[in-house]
Amino acid sequence: MRIYTDCIPCQIRQALNSIKMLTKDEKLINEALKKSLETASNFSSYENIFFIYKDIQDIIKKIMPDADPYKVFKEQFNRICMNLTDDLKRLIQNSNDKFEMGLKVCLSGNSIDVMQGQKISEELLKRAIDSSLKQKLDNSKIKLLKDKIQKAKNILFIGDNSGEIVFDKIFIELLKNEFLKSGKITYVVRGGPTLNDATMEDAVLVGMDKVVEIITTGAALPAAYFPLCSEEFLKYYANSDLVISKGQGNLEALIDEKKDIFFLLKIKCSVIAELLQGRHKVDDIVIESMNRN
């Protein structure tokens, strides 16, 4: 897997944001930044970006053990999204095509880029949802995903961020109530705190555990990168006949997989646009299907 140099500044920014959320001590902040820069400067010796991320985040953890920089933010974001649940469910039920609208609602959860410095609020979230719902999706991909879901026996739904998990729950409830014939959905969260990604704690807070079985990747990493995932996750993945993957990190980890995978995401940087071979541009909200099994 190629390491894009454009990804390196993002790793430093994430490290700096994380340590600043944990402490105001300039000495500790400077220590974290210096060590992160030293690690990032050796990027050419790494196999891929996931190991760079892990090593930089390990630096933060050594300086501030047992800390979750985004814990308070994630809870606030989850609750803001939960406040919109009834309105979004009504929007789906009143639409001409419940599946398409439910899918757009699910995708809208990935459209707000809080990791790029936007401060979350209900008003900002509503604007992001509205903008997302107005984007046109590939009708052939919508139909294909719907058909695959109706035929699947074991669907593995790999989540991405906190807050966004609320939109995933709305879509999954719709699938279970109106479209899933006999299949089972298992939802996947991260194996520990990592940026603003959803963990088991987030899943329980939003009630996902009341809807489907939940497992973790087994790794505190913002992607389902197999070499660092648990045996449990790998077993569920192997036994699935359809994978729904949310967000950029999961796409980077799974794009070369020989599996029936649908990627649901907003393209937030040129690297991802390049990975998708220029079929989409930055800020597009897309469904990508690999269909390689």
LINKA-V789243 format. One record per backbone hydrogen bond with DSSP energy under -1.0 kcal/mol. NH is the residue of the N-H (numbers start at 1). CO is the residue of the C=O. Records with the same first field share a line. If there is no record, write none. Layout:
NH=CO, CO
This chain:
7=4
8=5
11=7
12=8
13=9
14=10
15=11
16=12
17=13
18=14
19=15
20=16
21=17
23=19
29=25
30=26
31=27
32=28
33=29
34=30
35=31
36=32
37=33
38=34
39=35
40=36
41=37
42=39
43=40
45=42
46=43
52=48
53=49
54=50
55=51
56=52
57=53
58=54
59=55
60=56
61=57
62=58
63=59
64=60
67=64
71=68
74=70
75=71
76=72
77=73
78=74
79=75
80=76
81=77
82=78
83=79
84=81
85=82
88=84
89=85
90=86
91=87
92=88
93=89
94=90
95=92
101=97
102=98
103=99
104=100
105=101
106=102
107=103
108=104
110=107
111=108
114=112
116=113
117=114
125=121
126=122
127=123
128=124
129=125
130=126
131=127
132=128
133=129
134=130
135=132
142=138
143=139
144=140
145=141
146=142
147=143
148=144
149=145
150=146
151=147
152=148
155=184
156=242
157=186
158=244
159=188
162=196
164=162
165=161
166=163
168=164
169=165
170=166
171=167
172=168
173=169
174=170
175=171
176=172
177=173
178=174
179=175
180=175
184=153
186=155
187=213
188=157
189=215
190=198
191=219
197=194
198=160
203=199
204=200
205=201
206=202
208=203
210=207
211=208
212=208
215=187
217=189
221=219
223=221
225=223
228=225
229=226
230=217
234=230
235=231
236=232
237=233
238=234
239=235
241=154
242=154
243=260
244=156
245=262
246=158
247=264
251=247
252=248
253=249
254=250
255=251
257=254
259=257
261=259
262=243
263=288
264=245
265=286
267=284
273=269
274=270
275=271
276=272
277=274
278=273
279=276
283=267
284=281
286=265
288=263
290=261
292=259
